[in-house]
Amino acid sequence: RVCDFAAVQLGLRGLQDAQGGGNIVTTEYEHYANVSPWLELKSRGFVDEVRFARFNPETYELDVDHLASLVDSRTRIVSVTGASNLLGSITPLEEVGKIARERGSIFVVDGVHLMPHYPVDAQAIGCDFLVFSAYKLFCRFGSFMYGRREALEALEPYKVEPAPERVPWRWEHGNRDPALFAAIAAVADYYEWLGGRVGVEPKGFSGSGRRLKIKAAQTAIREYETRLSRRMVEGLSGLGDKLRVYGPQNVDVRVPTFSFTVKGTENKAVVERLWRDHNIFVREENFYSRAVKSLGVPGVIRASFAHYNTPQEAERLLGALRYLV
């Protein structure tokens, strides 16, 4: 993920004037794209410490109080995921942002796993930077970064000498990719089309026209996927102790990403049987998530839903798992 490079850019430029190193705060359920760059900065001496906020091992939600205790006057950057790509847990970004601002820290959001599932509003979140990968948003590969204007102006990114000094152009690394911009524009067109058909009015949103339709689409997606999540949570919890599920039971604080293991059966064998016997494709690995360390497992089986999945498909998966366990 190109998010790695963006994080290093932010870290190097944000820490260049720091005295005494300081620290960076992130969480224990991050994708390593939001971990390894910060550890790299520590290894190079730009920062003294990388601190990890824990998540509750029973609810799988971020322990915000623990995160708050880690952020102090020497915290240069607070960088968190919007949603765990392994647990499905949604990070309370506005709460975390408030903590970061109170300490004067740069607030960075890895939005990769949240963007396709949630009505994300960077300005409402109050983040300085938000990075996401287009492929998670029904698009081709490529990455984008939102930056608050004041933050973009305060930091000096590495650039070739002839590049403009003005923001946002000084943050561009060469010519833009027309194909990527055409692709992400098509995603926006799709959201606009969907938002004009769902009959949803986003609460507390003052925008109009195209922005209103995109917001309506994101809101409708969130509502629909929450219903899918509720059925999955109910169904998985009824399959007995042989199935171990890793992720929140509370559907209001999760996206429809479900990770699990089957006691007595290797993850690879479960994946193969679901495909061979039921024509259902899921994956098994660690998904580059730091959460596996806290869970004490080498990897999990992950079933990932999006708004194009149906309740019938959820029932098919639950039925197949019922047969397996």
C-alpha positions as semicolon CSV with decimal commas, in nm:
position;residue;x (nm);y (nm);z (nm)
1;R;0,000;0,000;0,000
2;V;0,132;0,342;-0,097
3;C;-0,001;0,457;0,241
4;D;0,336;0,337;0,380
5;F;0,520;0,602;0,183
6;A;0,273;0,874;0,275
7;A;0,318;0,788;0,641
8;V;0,696;0,805;0,616
9;Q;0,667;1,140;0,436
10;L;0,447;1,278;0,711
11;G;0,665;1,134;0,981
12;L;0,994;1,262;0,847
13;R;0,866;1,610;0,779
14;G;0,655;1,631;1,092
15;L;0,941;1,522;1,314
16;Q;1,229;1,709;1,154
17;D;1,213;1,995;1,405
18;A;1,126;1,781;1,706
19;Q;1,358;1,811;2,001
20;G;1,436;1,498;2,198
21;G;1,262;1,257;1,964
22;G;0,924;1,224;2,129
23;N;0,682;0,943;2,046
24;I;0,418;0,822;1,803
25;V;0,092;0,663;1,918
26;T;-0,102;0,404;1,717
27;T;-0,307;0,093;1,805
28;E;-0,268;-0,281;1,843
29;Y;-0,517;-0,357;1,565
30;E;-0,346;-0,165;1,284
31;H;-0,254;-0,291;0,940
32;Y;0,126;-0,297;0,927
33;A;0,117;-0,024;0,663
34;N;0,038;0,200;0,961
35;V;0,294;0,038;1,190
36;S;0,615;-0,037;1,001
37;P;0,674;0,322;0,880
38;W;0,665;0,450;1,237
39;L;0,895;0,172;1,359
40;E;1,128;0,269;1,075
41;L;1,135;0,627;1,204
42;K;1,222;0,495;1,549
43;S;1,504;0,282;1,411
44;R;1,645;0,590;1,235
45;G;1,637;0,795;1,554
46;F;1,363;1,038;1,450
47;V;1,149;0,931;1,744
48;D;1,224;0,763;2,076
49;E;0,921;0,539;2,104
50;V;0,620;0,397;1,920
51;R;0,332;0,335;2,159
52;F;0,043;0,096;2,095
53;A;-0,304;0,147;2,240
54;R;-0,470;-0,182;2,325
55;F;-0,815;-0,306;2,230
56;N;-1,057;-0,478;2,467
57;P;-1,006;-0,857;2,429
58;E;-1,377;-0,922;2,492
59;T;-1,547;-0,647;2,291
60;Y;-1,261;-0,598;2,040
61;E;-1,316;-0,221;2,063
62;L;-1,032;0,027;2,102
63;D;-0,954;0,117;2,463
64;V;-0,978;0,493;2,417
65;D;-0,881;0,562;2,779
66;H;-0,560;0,365;2,730
67;L;-0,485;0,556;2,411
68;A;-0,543;0,885;2,593
69;S;-0,296;0,778;2,862
70;L;-0,029;0,718;2,596
71;V;-0,063;1,058;2,429
72;D;0,138;1,327;2,604
73;S;0,313;1,655;2,532
74;R;0,592;1,468;2,349
75;T;0,357;1,280;2,114
76;R;0,435;1,403;1,763
77;I;0,184;1,194;1,573
78;V;-0,131;0,998;1,656
79;S;-0,202;0,763;1,365
80;V;-0,493;0,519;1,371
81;T;-0,696;0,308;1,133
82;G;-1,057;0,398;1,068
83;A;-1,152;0,030;1,093
84;S;-0,952;-0,284;1,162
85;N;-0,914;-0,496;0,850
86;L;-0,905;-0,810;1,066
87;L;-1,150;-0,744;1,351
88;G;-1,390;-0,513;1,173
89;S;-1,377;-0,277;1,473
90;I;-1,450;0,088;1,394
91;T;-1,221;0,339;1,563
92;P;-1,403;0,632;1,731
93;L;-1,210;0,881;1,521
94;E;-1,364;1,200;1,654
95;E;-1,274;1,098;2,011
96;V;-0,919;1,012;1,911
97;G;-0,891;1,336;1,714
98;K;-0,995;1,539;2,017
99;I;-0,723;1,371;2,224
100;A;-0,461;1,440;1,956
101;R;-0,558;1,806;1,922
102;E;-0,554;1,864;2,297
103;R;-0,190;1,744;2,304
104;G;-0,092;1,933;1,988
105;S;-0,020;1,612;1,793
106;I;-0,056;1,557;1,420
107;F;-0,362;1,335;1,366
108;V;-0,337;1,083;1,080
109;V;-0,611;0,838;0,975
110;D;-0,556;0,523;0,769
111;G;-0,895;0,516;0,599
112;V;-0,833;0,215;0,376
113;H;-1,071;-0,031;0,543
114;L;-1,331;0,224;0,653
115;M;-1,394;0,406;0,325
116;P;-1,609;0,144;0,146
117;H;-1,831;0,089;0,449
118;Y;-1,893;0,423;0,616
119;P;-1,986;0,786;0,538
120;V;-1,641;0,931;0,601
121;D;-1,614;1,309;0,650
122;A;-1,253;1,413;0,704
123;Q;-1,349;1,762;0,819
124;A;-1,598;1,630;1,074
125;I;-1,336;1,384;1,200
126;G;-1,093;1,672;1,242
127;C;-0,791;1,481;1,112
128;D;-0,485;1,649;0,966
129;F;-0,436;1,375;0,708
130;L;-0,642;1,083;0,580
131;V;-0,496;0,824;0,344
132;F;-0,686;0,555;0,154
133;S;-0,623;0,299;-0,118
134;A;-0,854;0,319;-0,418
135;Y;-0,880;-0,057;-0,469
136;K;-1,082;-0,091;-0,149
137;L;-1,327;0,163;-0,290
138;F;-1,433;-0,041;-0,595
139;C;-1,151;0,110;-0,800
140;R;-0,811;0,020;-0,945
141;F;-0,489;0,022;-0,743
142;G;-0,356;0,359;-0,631
143;S;-0,366;0,580;-0,323
144;F;-0,500;0,920;-0,227
145;M;-0,431;1,150;0,065
146;Y;-0,652;1,422;0,210
147;G;-0,466;1,694;0,395
148;R;-0,603;1,982;0,598
149;R;-0,474;2,297;0,428
150;E;-0,302;2,429;0,741
151;A;-0,126;2,095;0,788
152;L;-0,021;2,078;0,423
153;E;0,127;2,426;0,449
154;A;0,303;2,360;0,780
155;L;0,497;2,055;0,655
156;E;0,754;2,055;0,377
157;P;0,743;1,733;0,173
158;Y;1,035;1,602;-0,026
159;K;1,000;1,711;-0,387
160;V;1,202;1,777;-0,701
161;E;1,333;2,133;-0,710
162;P;1,128;2,267;-1,004
163;A;0,798;2,145;-0,852
164;P;0,562;2,424;-0,735
165;E;0,592;2,544;-0,376
166;R;0,217;2,596;-0,342
167;V;-0,012;2,338;-0,184
168;P;-0,137;2,094;-0,282
169;W;0,099;2,071;-0,583
170;R;0,418;2,049;-0,379
171;W;0,282;1,724;-0,235
172;E;0,248;1,563;-0,577
173;H;0,524;1,318;-0,673
174;G;0,541;1,389;-1,045
175;N;0,262;1,381;-1,300
176;R;-0,076;1,259;-1,189
177;D;-0,206;0,930;-1,331
178;P;-0,500;1,018;-1,562
179;A;-0,629;0,660;-1,557
180;L;-0,641;0,657;-1,178
181;F;-0,827;0,986;-1,163
182;A;-1,070;0,867;-1,429
183;A;-1,130;0,553;-1,225
184;I;-1,190;0,731;-0,894
185;A;-1,416;0,983;-1,072
186;A;-1,622;0,686;-1,194
187;V;-1,655;0,570;-0,833
188;A;-1,787;0,915;-0,739
189;D;-2,029;0,894;-1,033
190;Y;-2,149;0,556;-0,908
191;Y;-2,206;0,693;-0,558
192;E;-2,396;0,987;-0,705
193;W;-2,612;0,749;-0,911
194;L;-2,678;0,527;-0,609
195;G;-2,751;0,821;-0,381
196;G;-3,019;0,943;-0,619
197;R;-3,205;0,613;-0,591
198;V;-3,188;0,504;-0,227
199;G;-3,427;0,761;-0,080
200;V;-3,203;0,834;0,218
201;E;-3,156;1,181;0,367
202;P;-2,831;1,205;0,568
203;K;-2,892;1,356;0,910
204;G;-2,708;1,676;0,996
205;F;-2,560;1,719;0,648
206;S;-2,588;2,063;0,490
207;G;-2,443;1,985;0,147
208;S;-2,641;1,976;-0,175
209;G;-2,627;1,843;-0,529
210;R;-2,356;1,586;-0,602
211;R;-2,216;1,597;-0,247
212;L;-2,559;1,526;-0,099
213;K;-2,614;1,227;-0,327
214;I;-2,271;1,081;-0,246
215;K;-2,338;1,124;0,125
216;A;-2,680;0,962;0,082
217;A;-2,519;0,664;-0,091
218;Q;-2,261;0,620;0,184
219;T;-2,530;0,647;0,451
220;A;-2,750;0,390;0,275
221;I;-2,453;0,155;0,239
222;R;-2,381;0,185;0,610
223;E;-2,743;0,110;0,702
224;Y;-2,765;-0,188;0,467
225;E;-2,433;-0,337;0,577
226;T;-2,532;-0,296;0,942
227;R;-2,830;-0,522;0,876
228;L;-2,598;-0,775;0,709
229;S;-2,363;-0,755;1,007
230;R;-2,647;-0,811;1,251
231;R;-2,751;-1,129;1,074
232;M;-2,393;-1,252;1,059
233;V;-2,328;-1,178;1,427
234;E;-2,648;-1,356;1,528
235;G;-2,578;-1,650;1,300
236;L;-2,215;-1,695;1,399
237;S;-2,294;-1,676;1,770
238;G;-2,536;-1,966;1,726
239;L;-2,283;-2,206;1,578
240;G;-2,136;-2,325;1,907
241;D;-1,802;-2,308;2,085
242;K;-1,611;-2,482;1,808
243;L;-1,624;-2,161;1,605
244;R;-1,418;-1,875;1,749
245;V;-1,513;-1,531;1,614
246;Y;-1,280;-1,232;1,649
247;G;-1,465;-0,901;1,633
248;P;-1,733;-0,688;1,800
249;Q;-2,079;-0,826;1,872
250;N;-2,211;-0,470;1,866
251;V;-2,292;-0,401;1,500
252;D;-2,288;-0,024;1,560
253;V;-1,911;-0,032;1,609
254;R;-1,810;-0,269;1,331
255;V;-1,795;-0,307;0,955
256;P;-1,903;-0,634;0,787
257;T;-1,562;-0,801;0,806
258;F;-1,575;-1,130;0,995
259;S;-1,269;-1,323;1,114
260;F;-1,291;-1,664;1,273
261;T;-1,120;-1,999;1,331
262;V;-1,264;-2,349;1,366
263;K;-1,133;-2,551;1,660
264;G;-0,956;-2,867;1,550
265;T;-0,940;-2,771;1,182
266;E;-0,662;-2,582;1,007
267;N;-0,761;-2,252;0,853
268;K;-0,645;-2,364;0,510
269;A;-0,865;-2,674;0,528
270;V;-1,172;-2,465;0,614
271;V;-1,107;-2,233;0,320
272;E;-1,063;-2,528;0,082
273;R;-1,380;-2,701;0,200
274;L;-1,591;-2,386;0,174
275;W;-1,478;-2,346;-0,185
276;R;-1,492;-2,712;-0,287
277;D;-1,821;-2,805;-0,122
278;H;-2,011;-2,476;-0,118
279;N;-1,853;-2,256;-0,386
280;I;-1,784;-1,988;-0,124
281;F;-1,455;-1,800;-0,140
282;V;-1,293;-1,672;0,179
283;R;-0,928;-1,619;0,264
284;E;-0,697;-1,721;0,545
285;E;-0,381;-1,544;0,660
286;N;-0,271;-1,274;0,904
287;F;-0,388;-0,998;0,666
288;Y;-0,086;-0,791;0,766
289;S;-0,266;-0,702;1,089
290;R;-0,086;-0,644;1,416
291;A;-0,399;-0,773;1,593
292;V;-0,288;-1,135;1,553
293;K;-0,016;-1,069;1,812
294;S;-0,272;-0,967;2,071
295;L;-0,502;-1,254;1,975
296;G;-0,221;-1,507;2,001
297;V;-0,300;-1,672;1,667
298;P;-0,089;-1,695;1,349
299;G;-0,384;-1,609;1,128
300;V;-0,760;-1,624;1,082
301;I;-1,022;-1,700;0,818
302;R;-1,184;-1,380;0,691
303;A;-1,519;-1,332;0,521
304;S;-1,554;-0,981;0,383
305;F;-1,893;-0,837;0,290
306;A;-1,977;-0,521;0,097
307;H;-2,302;-0,356;-0,007
308;Y;-2,325;-0,570;-0,321
309;N;-2,358;-0,884;-0,109
310;T;-2,706;-1,011;-0,029
311;P;-2,876;-1,154;0,282
312;Q;-2,905;-1,481;0,089
313;E;-2,526;-1,494;0,052
314;A;-2,489;-1,438;0,426
315;E;-2,727;-1,729;0,488
316;R;-2,528;-1,947;0,248
317;L;-2,209;-1,884;0,441
318;L;-2,377;-1,947;0,776
319;G;-2,526;-2,270;0,643
320;A;-2,190;-2,389;0,513
321;L;-2,021;-2,313;0,845
322;R;-2,301;-2,493;1,030
323;Y;-2,223;-2,798;0,819
324;L;-1,850;-2,769;0,898
325;V;-1,881;-2,734;1,276
